[in-house]
Structures are given as C-alpha cells and as structure tokens.
Amino acid sequence: MSVTAAQGFTAAGIAAGIKENGNPDLALVVNQGPRLAAAGVFTANRVKAAPVLWSQQVVKGGQISAVVLNSGGANACTGPEGFQDTHATAEKAAEVLGHSAGEIAIASTGLIGVRLPMDKLLPGIEKAAAGLSAHGGEKAAIAIKTTDTVHKTAVVQGDGWTVGGMAKGAGMLAPGLATMLVVLTTDADIDTAGLDSALRAATRTTFDRVDSDGCMSTNDTVLLLASGASGITPGLEVFAEAVREVCDDLARQLIGDAEGASKDIRIEVINAASEDDAVEVGRSIARNNLLKCALHGEDPNWGRVLSAIGTTSAAFDPDKLNVAINGVWVCRNGSVGDDRDLVDMRYREVRITADLAEGSETAVIWANDLTADYVHENSAYSS
Amino acid sequence: MSVTAAQGFTAAGIAAGIKENGNPDLALVVNQGPRLAAAGVFTANRVKAAPVLWSQQVVKGGQISAVVLNSGGANACTGPEGFQDTHATAEKAAEVLGHSAGEIAIASTGLIGVRLPMDKLLPGIEKAAAGLSAHGGEKAAIAIKTTDTVHKTAVVQGDGWTVGGMAKGAGMLAPGLATMLVVLTTDADIDTAGLDSALRAATRTTFDRVDSDGCMSTNDTVLLLASGASGITPGLEVFAEAVREVCDDLARQLIGDAEGASKDIRIEVINAASEDDAVEVGRSIARNNLLKCALHGEDPNWGRVLSAIGTTSAAFDPDKLNVAINGVWVCRNGSVGDDRDLVDMRYREVRITADLAEGSETAVIWANDLTADYVHENSAYSS
C-alpha cells in the first residue's frame, strides 16, 4: 500500500545499478492529481545534502508532481557538482514525466561525500517511469532501504480518504530529524497551507522525538503530497490526526529497526515545568551512552538516568526527582526507591518515566540501546 | 611521587573492605603545612553526590587540612542519609587527625545510588591515618582506582618547588568535568586566591576538554592543596603553567585509559570566530557516535565530521569547511578533498583538524572511539 494507498498516486521501485550489490535503489512517486499540493520538512543540520537544498526550493512553490528517491548515495558534501547532479536528476524526471523540473522533489540516502553514478541514475529514471503503477508503493518502499532490515509503510483510512506513506531509516536517527526519507501521500483535497500545518504538527511529536543514536543526518526529508483524488476535504483537525498517526507508526518502525539495537526505549518525562524542559530532559536521557549500555545489559541503572537529567537546564530539584523503569519507582526523591530487582527487563521495550515534580508538562522520546552490533555495523559501513 | 612529591604532604592508600574484591579502596592525603591553602573545582552536573556538596562547602573556607577519598561507591543519589555518611566521614577523619571537620574534603567514586558501608569506611580511616607517609602518594593513587587499568600520577618541578598530583577516571568522561577524582599538591607558598585562579585556568583547557563518552559524572572533584613547605612563592604565571602541565598530563592519562577505547582522538578546531565556537564544534565531533565507530574501524569518515559540525550553532559556511584526518585534507570547501586512502589510521592517536574558515580562534578536545569493549564493560558494570 504505502504511498499508493491513497488515490491519485503511482509509484515504482527498481534497481538502477547505483548500489553495487544490485539491490533496488531508485524509487519514483508521482502525483496524478487533480491537485499537486505538497508540504515538506527537512533536516535541521546546517550541512545539508544537495537534494535537501533542491527540495526545499521545490516545496516553497507549494506543488510537487513527483519525487525521485535513491538509496546507495546521499549526495551530501559533494559541492557544486553534487548540486548539479540533483538538478540533472530533476530535469530528467521532468522530461520523462512531462512536468516542470521545479515541481520534482529529490531525496537521496547512503554514504556522505561520494558523487552519485549519474550514468546509472538517469537511465534508471526512464526505467522507473515505465514501471509506474497504482500498486507500486511497496516496491518504492523497498528501493529506498539502506541498512534497513525491513521496509516501512503505514496507512490510515479516513471517511472516504486515505493517508499513506513509506519511510527508510535505521541509524543516524536524532531529533530534527532522523536519517530518514519519508514520503506521505493523501487523496484528501487539502491545500498547501493545510498540508504544511498538519505535517509540522505531526513531525514535531513523532519523527522529531526519535533519537536512536544522537546523530543528525544531512539528508532527512519528509514530504506530504495531496492529490485531491477523493474529492473529499476532511476537517483539518481530523486530517492532521491521521497524518500524525501515520508519522507515529513510521517513527516507531524506524526505532524498531535501528542498527544493532536490542531494546526500544520509551522515555516519558512527566510533571515538567514546560514542554521544552520535558523534551530537553528526554533527549539527554536518550543520548546517555552509559545508560544505553546499561539497558542493553538489562540493568535498570537509574543512577545514570539522574546523571543525565543533571546535565540539563530544565527546572527541577535534585532531591525531588523520581524515576520509574518498567513501572517500578526505583528512584524516589532523588535517592534509592523501590527494589531494583523488581524491574523485569526481559522484553524489547523498556519504559523509563522521569518525574521532574515541577509542573504538568509531558514529552515522550523514543531511543535505542547501545550495542556491540551497533559498533560493528557502523565501524565497517563505509569500508 | 604523586601527591607526596611536594614537601609538606603525607598520604596513604589501604583496603578498607568497601570493595568486595578486597582491592585498595581508601586514600588519605594530609597537608602538614605550614600553610593549609586550597582551591577546588567540581562537576557541573546539577545532580551532585553528597561528597561534592560537602567539599564545595569546605573549599569555600579556603583551607583543607586533609582529603579522604574512597572508591567502591560514589555516594551519589543517596539522599540525606548519604550526606550524613559524608559528614560522619569528615568527623571521623577530624577526630583521628586532630583537625576541624570543616577542613576535611571528601571525594567518592563508584556506583551511583548505593550507600557506603560505613562500618568498613570509618575503621579504614584509622588504619589509613596510621599508615600516613611522605612516600604514600603512589599507594593513595592506587586506592582511588575503579575501572582504571593503571593509576595516574604526574609531577612538575619548579625552581625549588613542586606541583604533583594523582587522578582516577576511566569512563563517564565529559566536559565539566570527567568522572574523575584529582588531588594536586604543591609546596609552593601560594594563597587561596592564587590557587583558585591557577586551578580554574588549568582545568578550563585540560579536564574540561576531555570528552571520552559524552557522559558527565555526579562526583567530579579536582582539589589543589598548598603546604607552603618549600618557603618559596613563585610568580603566579609560572606557577599556573606548572599546574596546567600537571593537569594536562593527567587528562591525557585519563583519555589513554578510557574504558574499552582503542583510539585517542585529538580534535583541533581552527579558524573559529570565537573560542566558544571552537569548543562547541570540538565537543559535537567528540560526541558523534557514528564517527567514533568509524574511527574505531580505522575509517577516515570525514562526512560524519561535517555532519557533526552541522548540528552546532557555531559560525561557519558549509561550503568553506575543511577537514584533515592525520594530516590529510580529506575534505576541502565542504566537499571531497584529497584521497582518503592516503590517511594512515594504524596508530592509537587520531588527529582531526576542523577548519571553520571564519576567524582565528582555536580549541583542542580529546575524545575516544566507541568500541564493542566499551559496550561490554558498561552493560555489565553494575550487575
């Protein structure tokens, strides 16, 4: 289903030869209309890949007719030549599809600092265009995988309309956003402003709160395309909720497939003085390597949680902090609480609750543990 | 040598039974005067261990007659009872040594969230006091080890005066400061204000720029004690430089013995608009798990350096960034530079130079790589 669950979209995924192992590496998603409205959010990293710089300009125009996505190379830190490669990709897709290049978004993922093999990529666009189908969403989702072990798709049905999407990402997952490419589609008849507000609200509490390894990518891209093909214009609130559900589903799938991870860690910060405080504390806990190792070892090491909270600027009194791990309040009032042997750490999901005892705001951050497999995967990736 | 290299100091290190394995775990350092001047810097973590809270108060008085240090337990997150344990430790040392408890500094290291076995610790103080010696510095340095594989000492000789010291620390090393206990002694005749300015200047560019694993401890303590026993008052500048040299030496020893590390990474940020920018960029590079894994795999992955720089708020233009690894400028103008195959990664020390091309400020941060051994050591530590 994926990006073709909604009416008005076709997609394809093929092997263009960008990846040397012959796996699928090029995806094409085309909005057949009648509407071509679109919104996008991009990495907060100031070192942005060429396709991010390009697609940011496209999104400013408010219309996207097609998205070209490739795995096998990030086209980041490739200089003016890399930007020219992205431009040429858009021109080629425009020519093949009969659209304007200024309405073609580009997204790339893979190694940083390597030029794309344009002699493979450009013919690949013709091949992908020839294979476009209203059932092509699954193949497109497969073609954007890098170290992902599974492809990720999600669909939410509204009343006569649909929001669907695909995502890739398995590492370099950190706020603002993860290393991920996400394309969401809908046949709801929503204008650019409505798409933009729904997408920003959704990513703020989903993809922006995934923090697998503290590393922020140069290529993150989340696009939302509306075809209007259902002819239905749902209320903005119900539409935004559907977009949030799809984003939340995909974000959880990213965490569940993070490189080398053996635990999915749900960090809920409660009773914070502000939402910003809650997010800052949640991220600090999410990024603490010592804690991430302890949780990998199934050790409910609440001291490392407190140590992480202590590095933040959030409002709290060290003597009033409470921490629960998997529902057991192992730390009460900044000191030893209930018996840590009561904590059952056998399952993949670990729930940490950090009570700041200062206010009533809350945030949830998702993270992963730190494992020898993560080290192995990331010390060998480019060599 | 260690803390007894300077005249006017005695020390001891013994096994009090705090550690279950019977290893040395209690150190005592006594200033025999004639001066009892002292200065201290402590962790910036807002969750501070009981001995940190205690010793901060002692240092405010400007005099320290003795320092009691224990490994085998951090006495952090132990509530009012833990603070009472620290107080009782100081009272016991005061009684045994014939000093005021308000002049006894306390430092603890080990697991967070566990009370100290006071029935072992208090008799240990009597035993340590009985063993005090002007040659006891080495034994004291050994007694404060936790996961350290070697004990750490350093000495710098002035013209008729000496600065010496000992340190422990092998993980949870991050700015503001590392998980470390450091006691420096001098027989130079320097007052509290002089000690304080020399110590702050020294730690700012040494211990504060060690970032082994991004984790900030609850117990970091660096104390500088002056006995005045040499009768010589050196110029403050030359004295401060000696203190800086001892701190730099000990800081490098901490990085060299970091848990599970196979590489010592020297990150020099050059041509920054401000020193703050240089430090922010250096720390961001130091904490990037993906880069730390790549360097472990001897992969000169400059793309991950750029990705880390891009997450900072420092002044830079992405298209003007240059990065050298072990002297090879693998990234020029934000894009592919010299051949990465020219980078020789075989040695333990890895030098990264990040050129921001914005100004003339510089900073050096020392870090370690991320290894499977680090994960193993820290996933099993408390269980």
Interface residues (C-beta under 8 A of the other chain):
Chain A: A44 N45 R46 V47 K48 A74 A76 C77 T78 G79 E81 G82 L111 I112 G113 V114 R115 G171 M172 D213 G214 C215 M216 S217 T218 R287 N288 N289 L290 C293 A294 H296 G297 E298 D299 N301 W302 G303 R304 L306 S307 A308 I309 G310 T311 T312 F316 P318 D319 L321 C331 N333 G334 S335 V336 L370 T371 A372 Y374 V375 H376 E377 N378 S379 A380 Y381 S382 S383
Chain B: A44 N45 R46 V47 K48 A74 A76 C77 T78 G79 E81 G82 L111 I112 G113 V114 R115 G171 M172 D213 G214 C215 M216 S217 T218 R287 N288 N289 L290 C293 A294 H296 G297 E298 D299 N301 W302 G303 R304 L306 S307 A308 I309 G310 T311 T312 F316 P318 D319 L321 C331 N333 G334 S335 V336 L370 T371 A372 Y374 V375 H376 E377 N378 S379 A380 Y381 S382 S383
